[in-house]
């Protein structure tokens, strides 16, 4: 039988079924996509940061008594930016603790070499070099116990000084270059993600890209300048290999895979670090070597800051909501990798910084990056600046731009 509109009952039933099926298939695909996205977010959020484990390992074997003296010294340090101790206060402190004359001299010497506005003299728990590769730092904050402890860690804790005590110049710097990317490759759950066929958690992907770019820039300066006496000096083969292999595209699948070449690069840097310890390699902590490194960092912070504050893309379209978290986590990766390198600079370039009165500026840059790497919202929102919801790009832009300004001012100070 055919109805008045020329459609058979069977045709009506078939059309209704197709409509019924397509609606449910469409909704099912959306639900599966949302579930995969939520799973990726949770995997990136709840993974255990390696900084806590490394921090505990770095304190193994430290003597409680020396730990206490380091804390007392940092607490008694003056609040202003003097880089030399007050003899009267030093003598008073020595008398209060019943230390002999030799201990007094040793304490005074330590204060002169590592004033309170440098990494070796402040801090609470976390070594500078291990504060890397963390996308969500709730557990780090819990380890310290308070925001005050986190701010102390920004300037470099006594654990950093203990770890590199007696080490040749350059060991702290090379270690700081190695460890952020090492964590992303070997210790992070799911490992290196930018070249995965199935990409889980684009936040972690952008974070890792930020870490990689800072590592590349440090490796270039280490190879081209810091390890050489002049432009005519021979290049170190390990550093040259590391620099070249870091340039492999991060999203390349194979031939070669980026994970393989990045691991090889870190192994080359380890070889160079061991040669520094044996005296077979050079590390020249000079002003003319530090300035280009700072300039490279300033340029990269400026690029990250622009992505955080811009309202439109190059096409003229407003920044889409799905790109806001990409810019946020990329900048956070930059801050997390650059932070320990700046702390290592405070150690290995200490003489240069003290002679040019640059310790305070570098200290503020380190603090700014520490604030940036500890911003960890559950959900990234890109709301209007006058709205009731947060604009997390703007929140990240503030410490990033502060770090950029302090490093630029330090660079100009060193040039004078």
C-alpha positions, 0 to 999 in steps of 0.5 A, a space after each residue: 500500500 502507498 500513502 497519499 504522499 507516495 511513501 511506503 510504510 516500509 520506507 518510512 520505517 527505514 528512514 526513521 531507523 536511519 535517523 535513530 541510528 545516526 543520532 546515536 552514533 553521532 552522540 556516541 562518537 562525541 562521548 568517546 571523544 570526551 572520555 578520551 580527552 578527560 583520560 588524557 587530562 587526568 593522566 597528565 594531572 595525576 602523574 607523580 612528579 620526579 622532582 620529589 623523588 630526586 629531591 629526597 635522593 639528593 638529601 640522602 647522606 646529608 648531616 643533620 647538624 650541617 643542615 641545621 647550620 645552613 637553615 640558621 644561616 639563611 634565617 639570619 641573613 639580612 633582608 636587603 640585598 647586601 652581598 657581604 656579611 655584617 661582622 658584628 652579626 656574624 660574631 654574635 651568631 658565633 658566640 650564640 652557638 658556641 662555635 670555635 674560631 675556625 668554624 667562625 671563619 668557615 661560616 663567614 667565608 661561606 656567607 661571602 661566597 654565597 650571599 642570601 640572594 644567591 641559590 647557595 644561601 637560601 631555600 628550604 627543601 628542593 634542589 634547584 636542578 631537580 625542579 623540572 618536567 612538572 606539568 601539575 605541581 600540587 604534590 611539589 607544594 605539598 612536599 614543601 608544606 607552604 608557599 613560603 617554602 616554595 619561594 625559598 626554593 626559587 632562590 636555590 636551596 642548600 641542597 643545591 650547594 650540598 650536591 655540587 660542593 667541591 664539583 668543578 665549574 660547569 657541572 651544575 650547569 650541564 646537570 641543569 641542562 640535562 635533567 628537565 628533558 631527561 625526565 620527559 623522556 625517561 621518567 614521565 608516564 607515556 614518555 615523549 608524546 609529540 610524535 605519538 600516533 594517538 596523542 593523549 594529553 596535548 597539555 603535556 605535549 606542549 609542555 614538553 615542546 617548551 622544555 625541548 626549546 630551552 634545552 636546545 638554546 642552552 646546548 647551542 651556547 654551551 657548544 659555541 661559546 661556553 666550552 671554548 676560549 674563543 671562536 677559533 678554538 676547537 669544538 667539543 665533539 660531544 657538545 657538537 653531537 648533542 646540539 645537532 641531535 637536539 634539532 631533530 623535529 619533535 613530532 617526527 615518527 622515525 628515521 630517526 625517532 626524536 626520542 632516540 636522538 634526544 637520549 643520545 644527546 643527553 648521553 653526550 652531555 653526560 660524557 662532557 660532564 664527566 670530562 669536566 670532573 676529570 679536568 679533560 674539558 673546559 667550561 669558561 664562566 666569562 661575561 662574554 659567554 653569559 650574555 649571549 645565553 641570557 639574550 637567547 633566553 630573553 628572546 624565547 621568553 618574549 615569544 612565549 609572553 606574546 602568545 600569552 597576551 595576544 588577543 588575535 592570531 596572525 589571521 586576525 581571528 580571536 585566539 580560539 579557546 583550544 589554543 589557550 591551553 597550548 600557549 599556557 603549557 608551552 610557557 610553563 614548560 619553558 619556565 620549568 626548564 629555564 628555572 634550574 638552568 638559571 639557578 646553575 648559572 647562579 652557582 657557576 657564574 657566581 664570580 661574574 655576577 658578584 663583580 657586576 652586581 647581578 645577583 639580585 637581578 638573577 634572583 628575581 628572575 628565578 623567583 618569577 620563573 618559580 611562580 610560573 611553573 607553580 601555576 597549576 589550574 584544573 581547567 584552563 580558562 581564557 575569560 575576559 580580563 574583566 570577567 569573573 572567571 580567570 584568564 590563565 594566559 594572563 596569569 602566566 604572562 605576568 611572571 614570564 614577562 617579569 623574568 624576561 625583564 629581569 634577564 634583559 636588565 641583567 644582560 645590559 648590566 653585564 654589558 657595561 
